[in-house]
Amino acid sequence: MAAGTISGSGRSAAGHRGTGAAAGDVVSVREHRRPPPGVVRAAIGFRVDCPEGRVGILTAVLPEDDDLTADRIEIASGLFIVTAVTVGCGAVESVDHSRRRVSIGVVPDVRRSSRPAVAHRVRQFMRAGGQTLTKARER
């Protein structure tokens, strides 16, 4: 992906305001550099943000073998019911180690469950030994 940059005053030699790229303007094309897979792998556990806001936590760079080229990342999305979302590695725009943030340029398709599906998963959790808030208060 290439991004164009225009710099200069936009004025001609006579001092009049020009339109477009005048003779004094410099137009350059630079490649938008993506972070290397090693940098993205080091960011596992960081928060992932997209243009619409927080997505979740980076959990894996797939495939996990260091000898193979990474082609997608896995993000854990959700608070109580966690869903795994995968996005292509090309979507990673930046990794900020100081703020522990990964920025992606796409909005992932996070599938939201229907109410009956959520109720089913909660019932499974409760049968597996989960406790309700009222039972915990009785103790």
C-alpha positions in Angstrom: 0.0 0.0 0.0 1.5 3.3 -1.0 0.7 6.7 0.5 1.4 9.9 -1.3 2.8 12.9 0.5 2.7 16.5 -0.8 4.8 19.2 0.8 5.6 22.7 -0.2 4.0 26.1 -0.1 1.7 25.7 -3.1 2.8 29.2 -4.3 4.3 29.9 -7.7 7.4 31.9 -8.3 5.2 35.1 -8.6 3.8 34.5 -5.1 0.3 33.6 -6.3 -1.6 30.6 -4.9 -1.3 27.7 -7.2 -3.7 24.7 -7.6 -2.5 21.1 -7.3 1.2 20.3 -7.3 3.1 23.4 -8.4 6.6 23.5 -9.6 8.0 24.1 -6.0 6.0 21.2 -4.5 7.6 17.8 -3.8 5.5 14.7 -4.3 6.9 11.5 -2.9 5.5 8.0 -2.6 6.5 5.9 0.4 5.6 2.3 1.3 3.5 1.9 4.4 5.7 -0.4 6.5 4.0 -3.1 8.5 5.7 -4.4 11.7 7.6 -7.6 11.2 6.0 -10.9 12.5 8.7 -11.1 15.3 7.5 -7.8 16.7 3.9 -8.8 16.5 4.7 -12.2 18.2 6.4 -10.2 21.0 3.1 -8.3 21.5 1.0 -11.3 22.6 -1.0 -10.2 25.6 -1.3 -6.6 24.3 -4.6 -4.8 23.8 -5.8 -4.7 20.2 -7.6 -1.5 18.9 -9.3 -1.0 15.5 -10.8 2.2 14.0 -14.0 1.7 16.0 -12.3 1.1 19.3 -11.2 -1.8 21.5 -11.4 -5.3 20.0 -9.7 -7.5 22.6 -6.4 -9.0 23.6 -3.8 -10.5 21.1 -3.6 -14.2 22.0 -1.6 -15.8 19.1 0.2 -15.2 15.9 -0.7 -18.1 13.5 0.9 -20.3 12.5 2.7 -20.5 15.8 5.9 -22.1 14.3 8.6 -19.4 14.1 10.0 -21.0 10.9 6.7 -20.3 9.0 5.6 -17.0 7.8 2.8 -15.5 10.0 -0.4 -15.0 8.1 -3.0 -14.1 10.8 -3.4 -13.1 14.4 -5.9 -14.3 16.9 -7.7 -11.9 19.2 -9.8 -12.9 22.3 -12.8 -10.6 22.2 -15.5 -10.3 24.9 -15.8 -9.9 28.6 -17.7 -12.7 30.1 -18.1 -14.9 27.1 -14.8 -14.8 25.2 -14.8 -15.3 21.4 -11.7 -15.9 19.3 -11.5 -13.6 16.2 -8.9 -13.9 13.5 -7.5 -11.1 11.3 -4.9 -11.2 8.6 -1.4 -10.1 9.7 -1.5 -7.5 6.9 -4.1 -5.6 9.0 -1.6 -4.9 11.8 -0.6 -1.2 11.4 1.5 -0.6 14.5 2.7 -2.1 17.7 3.3 0.3 20.7 5.3 -1.6 23.3 5.3 1.3 25.8 1.4 1.5 25.9 1.1 -2.3 25.2 -1.2 -1.6 22.2 -1.6 -3.2 18.8 -3.5 -1.2 16.1 -5.2 -2.9 13.2 -6.7 -1.1 10.2 -9.8 -3.2 9.8 -12.9 -3.8 11.9 -13.1 -7.6 12.6 -16.3 -9.4 12.2 -17.1 -10.3 15.8 -19.9 -12.7 15.9 -22.4 -11.9 18.7 -24.4 -14.9 20.1 -28.1 -14.9 20.3 -29.8 -14.8 23.8 -30.7 -18.5 23.7 -27.1 -19.4 22.8 -25.7 -17.3 25.7 -28.2 -18.8 28.1 -27.2 -22.3 27.0 -23.5 -21.5 27.6 -24.3 -20.0 31.0 -26.2 -23.2 32.0 -23.3 -25.3 30.9 -21.0 -23.2 33.1 -23.3 -23.6 36.0 -23.5 -27.4 35.6 -19.7 -27.5 35.4 -19.4 -26.1 38.9 -19.9 -22.3 38.5 -21.6 -20.6 41.5 -24.2 -17.9 41.3 -23.8 -14.6 43.2 -26.6 -15.5 45.7 -25.0 -18.8 46.6 -21.7 -17.1 47.2 -23.4 -14.5 49.5 -25.1 -17.2 51.6 -21.7 -18.6 52.8 
